[in-house]
């Protein structure tokens, strides 16, 4: 028998709606309608209960890698997932398929990883280095409930990385930043404080940054396939084709995700405030509460830019991410209204069916 607590299960994931005959399990892989799970009975396959497909907001409620679920175990076939346990953290992005809603295609929230402690944000030190993308990942990570850690990878491929390292440290306020090389093992010892048994770490980054290679280096064995990239332009193919949770020999669980070059901003006001706490802290110092931070007298933002305490590029980065978040929030508000509409419509249809059945 396997102790599910070794996979991070605690009382916080327990639900009052524990159904008779169900046991807790953790989702380790997602393949369309088939889920790989780990429970007291070991690894197995599971499918979701049909009622998941009948909810308008099912995309958000679908089991994701890292989720703890209630499982109706079947020793001779696929088990059945009957409920997703409360999440302590989640990483999500917009889902443009709309297939889970069962209605007109729209944008829903797609959870891609859940119940993690740290998010390792990988950025290559070669030609693919992009500070704006790093800040975008940090913002969404703070919103997720996890703790971001920036890893600048492939240190062995560059002669000098001090300028890039300093740039990230100045922009990623309050975030751990480390330079590593999976090939030479440089910097890997700096990750030991995060790698404790029972913890779960999500690996995020664009294709070609070396996620799978780093996982293998930390694991001390080849547990993930690795494909070489074209080092002349840093482009690479997605090594990971599906999200998966793997337990390392030291008891740490890692979640690898397919490379995502662009990351949707899904309602990240709190995350933006964490990532740019220095910027938003200046707002309180403006003379006018409705300051637009343009040419108004007494604007703390403009004063900080002039005296050099706030870098103009950082202010532009904040405005860019704020604009992306506002755009997504407007869409999200529209989606919520549609959800409520369809819920009321569905309720009305059921009521009419009940009335019609009595005739």
C-alpha positions as CSV (number, residue, x, y, z in Angstrom):
1,X,0.0,0.0,0.0
2,X,1.2,3.6,-0.8
3,X,0.8,6.4,1.8
4,X,-0.8,9.2,-0.2
5,X,0.6,11.6,2.4
6,X,4.0,11.1,0.8
7,X,2.5,12.8,-2.3
8,X,1.6,15.9,-0.3
9,X,-1.9,14.9,0.8
10,X,-2.9,16.7,4.1
11,X,-6.0,17.5,6.0
12,X,-6.4,20.8,4.0
13,X,-7.5,18.7,1.0
14,X,-10.1,16.8,2.8
15,X,-13.7,17.5,1.8
16,X,-16.9,17.3,3.9
17,X,-18.5,15.6,1.0
18,X,-16.4,12.5,1.3
19,X,-18.5,9.8,-0.5
20,X,-18.8,6.3,0.7
21,X,-16.3,4.0,-1.0
22,X,-14.1,6.8,-2.3
23,X,-10.4,7.2,-1.5
24,X,-8.0,10.2,-2.1
25,X,-5.7,10.1,-5.1
26,X,-3.4,12.5,-6.9
27,X,-3.5,13.2,-10.6
28,X,-0.1,12.6,-12.2
29,X,-0.9,12.9,-15.9
30,X,-3.7,14.2,-18.1
31,X,-4.3,12.7,-21.6
32,X,-7.5,14.2,-22.9
33,X,-10.2,12.1,-21.2
34,X,-7.9,9.7,-19.5
35,X,-6.1,10.5,-16.2
36,X,-3.2,8.8,-14.6
37,X,-3.5,8.8,-10.8
38,X,-1.7,7.6,-7.7
39,X,-3.6,6.2,-4.7
40,X,-3.1,3.8,-1.9
41,X,-3.3,1.0,-4.4
42,X,-0.5,2.4,-6.6
43,X,-0.6,3.9,-10.1
44,X,-3.7,3.5,-12.3
45,X,-6.0,5.0,-14.9
46,X,-9.1,6.9,-14.2
47,X,-11.9,8.7,-16.0
48,X,-14.1,11.5,-14.7
49,X,-17.7,11.2,-13.7
50,X,-20.1,12.1,-16.4
51,X,-21.6,15.0,-14.4
52,X,-18.4,17.0,-15.0
53,X,-19.4,17.5,-18.6
54,X,-22.8,19.0,-17.6
55,X,-21.5,22.1,-15.8
56,X,-21.0,25.4,-17.7
57,X,-17.8,26.1,-15.9
58,X,-16.4,22.5,-16.2
59,X,-13.2,23.6,-17.8
60,X,-12.1,25.2,-14.5
61,X,-13.4,22.2,-12.5
62,X,-11.8,19.5,-14.6
63,X,-9.0,17.6,-12.8
64,X,-5.5,18.9,-13.5
65,X,-2.0,17.6,-12.9
66,X,-1.3,17.9,-9.2
67,X,-5.0,17.8,-8.2
68,X,-6.1,15.7,-5.3
69,X,-9.3,13.9,-6.1
70,X,-11.8,11.5,-4.7
71,X,-11.6,8.2,-6.5
72,X,-14.0,5.3,-6.8
73,X,-11.3,2.7,-7.2
74,X,-11.7,-0.2,-9.7
75,X,-9.1,-2.9,-9.4
76,X,-10.0,-4.5,-12.8
77,X,-10.5,-1.4,-14.9
78,X,-10.4,2.4,-15.0
79,X,-11.3,4.0,-11.7
80,X,-13.7,6.9,-11.5
81,X,-12.9,10.5,-10.4
82,X,-16.0,11.8,-8.6
83,X,-14.7,15.0,-7.2
84,X,-11.8,17.4,-7.2
85,X,-10.6,18.4,-3.7
86,X,-10.1,22.1,-2.8
87,X,-6.9,23.5,-4.3
88,X,-4.3,25.5,-2.3
89,X,-2.7,26.8,-5.5
90,X,-3.3,26.6,-9.3
91,X,-1.8,27.8,-12.5
92,X,-4.2,28.5,-15.3
93,X,-4.5,30.1,-18.7
94,X,-7.3,31.0,-21.0
95,X,-8.9,28.0,-22.8
96,X,-10.2,29.1,-26.2
97,X,-11.8,25.8,-27.2
98,X,-15.0,26.1,-25.2
99,X,-15.6,22.4,-25.7
100,X,-16.1,21.7,-22.0
101,X,-19.0,24.2,-21.7
102,X,-21.2,22.4,-24.2
103,X,-22.4,25.7,-25.6
104,X,-21.1,28.3,-28.1
105,X,-17.3,28.5,-28.1
106,X,-16.0,31.0,-25.6
107,X,-13.0,31.6,-23.3
108,X,-12.9,29.6,-20.1
109,X,-10.2,29.2,-17.5
110,X,-8.1,26.1,-18.0
111,X,-6.2,24.9,-15.0
112,X,-2.9,23.3,-16.1
113,X,-1.3,22.5,-12.7
114,X,-2.5,22.5,-9.1
115,X,-1.3,22.2,-5.5
116,X,2.3,23.2,-5.9
117,X,4.7,25.1,-3.5
118,X,7.2,26.6,-5.9
119,X,7.2,27.6,-9.5
120,X,10.6,27.4,-11.2
121,X,10.5,29.9,-14.0
122,X,13.2,28.9,-16.5
123,X,14.7,31.4,-18.9
124,X,17.7,30.6,-21.1
125,X,20.7,32.8,-21.0
126,X,21.3,32.4,-24.7
127,X,19.5,34.2,-27.6
128,X,16.0,33.5,-26.2
129,X,16.4,35.6,-23.0
130,X,13.4,37.9,-22.6
131,X,12.8,40.0,-19.5
132,X,9.2,40.8,-20.3
133,X,8.3,37.1,-20.5
134,X,10.0,36.5,-17.2
135,X,7.9,39.2,-15.6
136,X,4.8,37.8,-17.1
137,X,5.5,34.4,-15.6
138,X,6.3,36.0,-12.2
139,X,3.0,38.0,-12.2
140,X,0.9,34.9,-12.9
141,X,2.8,32.8,-10.4
142,X,2.1,35.2,-7.6
143,X,-1.5,35.1,-8.5
144,X,-1.5,31.3,-8.5
145,X,-0.7,31.0,-4.9
146,X,2.8,29.5,-5.5
147,X,6.2,31.1,-4.9
148,X,8.2,32.1,-8.0
149,X,11.8,31.2,-8.4
150,X,13.7,32.4,-11.5
151,X,16.3,30.0,-12.9
152,X,18.6,31.4,-15.7
153,X,19.6,28.2,-17.5
154,X,22.4,27.2,-19.9
155,X,25.1,29.2,-18.1
156,X,27.7,27.0,-19.8
157,X,26.7,28.5,-23.2
158,X,27.6,32.1,-22.4
159,X,30.9,33.7,-21.4
160,X,29.4,36.5,-19.3
161,X,25.8,36.5,-17.8
162,X,26.3,39.2,-15.1
163,X,24.3,41.9,-17.0
164,X,21.3,39.6,-17.5
165,X,21.5,38.4,-13.9
166,X,21.5,42.0,-12.6
167,X,18.6,42.9,-14.9
168,X,16.4,40.1,-13.6
169,X,17.4,40.8,-10.0
170,X,16.4,44.5,-10.4
171,X,13.1,43.6,-12.0
172,X,12.1,40.5,-10.0
173,X,11.8,42.2,-6.6
174,X,11.4,39.7,-3.8
175,X,12.0,36.7,-6.0
176,X,14.9,34.2,-5.8
177,X,17.1,34.3,-8.9
178,X,19.7,31.6,-9.6
179,X,22.0,30.9,-12.5
180,X,22.3,27.2,-13.4
181,X,23.7,24.8,-15.9
182,X,22.3,21.2,-16.1
183,X,25.3,20.2,-18.1
184,X,28.0,21.3,-15.7
185,X,25.8,21.2,-12.6
186,X,26.6,24.9,-11.8
187,X,24.2,26.4,-9.4
188,X,22.2,23.3,-8.7
189,X,23.2,23.3,-5.0
190,X,21.4,26.6,-4.7
191,X,18.1,24.8,-5.3
192,X,18.4,22.5,-2.4
193,X,16.4,24.7,0.0
194,X,13.4,24.4,-2.3
195,X,13.8,20.6,-2.9
196,X,12.4,19.1,0.3
197,X,10.4,15.8,0.4
198,X,6.7,16.3,0.1
199,X,7.0,19.6,-1.8
200,X,5.7,20.1,-5.3
201,X,7.5,22.2,-7.9
202,X,6.1,23.4,-11.2
203,X,8.6,23.9,-14.1
204,X,7.5,26.7,-16.5
205,X,9.3,28.1,-19.5
206,X,9.3,28.3,-23.3
207,X,10.4,25.4,-25.4
208,X,14.1,24.9,-25.6
209,X,15.0,26.5,-22.2
210,X,16.0,23.1,-20.8
211,X,13.1,22.1,-18.4
212,X,13.4,18.3,-19.0
213,X,17.2,18.5,-18.9
214,X,17.1,20.2,-15.5
215,X,14.5,17.8,-14.1
216,X,16.9,14.9,-15.1
217,X,19.8,16.7,-13.5
218,X,17.9,17.2,-10.3
219,X,16.6,13.6,-10.3
220,X,20.0,12.2,-11.0
221,X,18.6,9.9,-13.7
222,X,17.0,10.2,-17.1
223,X,13.3,10.3,-16.4
224,X,12.3,12.7,-19.2
225,X,13.2,12.7,-22.9
226,X,15.5,15.5,-24.1
227,X,15.7,16.9,-27.6
228,X,18.5,19.1,-28.8
229,X,17.7,22.7,-29.9
230,X,19.3,24.8,-32.6
231,X,21.8,26.8,-30.7
232,X,22.2,29.3,-33.5
233,X,18.7,30.7,-32.9
234,X,17.8,28.9,-29.6
235,X,14.7,27.4,-31.1
236,X,13.6,24.0,-30.0
237,X,10.7,21.6,-30.2
238,X,8.5,20.8,-27.3
239,X,10.0,17.8,-25.5
240,X,7.1,17.4,-23.1
241,X,3.8,16.7,-25.0
242,X,1.6,16.5,-21.9
243,X,1.6,17.7,-18.3
244,X,2.9,15.2,-15.8
245,X,3.8,14.9,-12.2
246,X,6.9,12.9,-11.3
247,X,8.3,12.0,-7.9
248,X,12.1,12.2,-7.5
249,X,14.1,9.8,-5.4
250,X,14.4,12.5,-2.6
251,X,10.5,12.7,-2.3
252,X,10.2,16.0,-4.2
253,X,7.4,16.1,-6.8
254,X,7.9,18.1,-10.0
255,X,5.3,19.1,-12.6
256,X,6.7,19.6,-16.1
257,X,4.5,21.4,-18.6
258,X,4.6,21.7,-22.4
259,X,6.6,24.8,-23.4
260,X,4.4,27.9,-23.6
261,X,6.0,30.8,-25.3
262,X,3.2,33.2,-24.5
263,X,1.2,33.2,-21.3
264,X,-2.3,34.5,-21.0
265,X,-3.0,37.0,-18.1
266,X,-5.9,35.5,-16.3
267,X,-7.2,38.0,-13.7
268,X,-3.9,38.8,-12.0
269,X,-4.5,42.0,-10.0
270,X,-3.0,40.5,-6.8
271,X,-0.1,38.9,-8.7
272,X,0.7,42.2,-10.4
273,X,0.7,43.9,-7.1
274,X,3.2,41.4,-5.8
275,X,5.5,41.6,-8.8
276,X,5.5,45.4,-8.9
277,X,5.0,46.2,-5.2
278,X,7.6,49.0,-5.5
279,X,5.6,50.7,-8.3
280,X,2.2,50.4,-6.8
281,X,3.6,51.6,-3.5
282,X,4.4,54.9,-5.1
283,X,0.7,55.4,-6.0
284,X,-0.1,56.2,-2.4
285,X,2.4,59.0,-2.5
286,X,0.8,60.9,-5.3
287,X,-0.8,64.3,-4.4
288,X,-4.1,63.3,-6.0
289,X,-5.8,60.0,-5.4
290,X,-7.0,59.9,-9.0
291,X,-3.6,60.6,-10.5
292,X,-3.1,59.2,-14.0
293,X,0.7,59.3,-13.5
294,X,1.1,61.5,-16.5
295,X,1.7,65.3,-16.2
296,X,-0.2,65.9,-12.9
297,X,1.6,68.0,-10.3
298,X,2.8,65.9,-7.3
299,X,2.9,62.6,-9.2
300,X,5.2,60.2,-7.3
301,X,5.7,58.0,-10.3
302,X,7.1,60.8,-12.5
303,X,9.1,62.1,-9.6
304,X,10.7,58.7,-9.1
305,X,11.5,58.3,-12.7
306,X,13.2,61.8,-12.8
307,X,15.3,61.1,-9.7
308,X,16.2,57.6,-10.8
309,X,14.6,55.6,-8.0
310,X,12.2,54.1,-10.6
311,X,13.5,52.9,-13.9
312,X,11.5,54.1,-16.9
313,X,11.7,50.7,-18.5
314,X,10.2,49.1,-15.3
315,X,7.3,51.5,-15.4
316,X,6.7,50.6,-19.1
317,X,6.8,46.9,-18.2
318,X,4.2,47.5,-15.5
319,X,1.9,49.4,-17.9
320,X,2.2,46.7,-20.5
321,X,1.3,43.9,-18.1
322,X,-1.4,46.0,-16.5
323,X,-2.9,46.5,-20.0
324,X,-2.8,42.8,-20.7
325,X,-4.5,42.1,-17.4
326,X,-7.2,44.7,-18.0
327,X,-7.9,43.2,-21.4
328,X,-8.3,39.7,-19.9
329,X,-10.4,41.0,-17.0
330,X,-12.9,42.5,-19.5
331,X,-13.1,39.2,-21.3
332,X,-13.5,37.4,-18.0
333,X,-16.3,39.6,-16.9
334,X,-18.1,38.9,-20.2
335,X,-17.5,35.1,-19.6
336,X,-19.0,35.3,-16.1
337,X,-22.1,37.0,-17.5
338,X,-22.4,34.2,-20.1
339,X,-22.0,31.5,-17.5
340,X,-24.7,33.0,-15.4
341,X,-27.0,33.3,-18.4
342,X,-26.5,29.7,-19.4
343,X,-26.9,28.5,-15.8
344,X,-30.2,30.3,-15.6
345,X,-31.2,28.9,-19.0
346,X,-30.3,25.4,-18.0
347,X,-32.2,25.7,-14.7
348,X,-35.2,27.0,-16.6
349,X,-35.1,24.1,-19.2
350,X,-35.0,21.6,-16.4
351,X,-38.0,23.2,-14.7
352,X,-39.9,23.1,-18.0
353,X,-39.0,19.4,-18.4
354,X,-40.2,18.6,-15.0
355,X,-43.5,20.3,-15.6
356,X,-43.9,18.7,-19.0
357,X,-43.2,15.3,-17.5
358,X,-46.1,15.7,-15.1
359,X,-48.6,16.2,-17.9
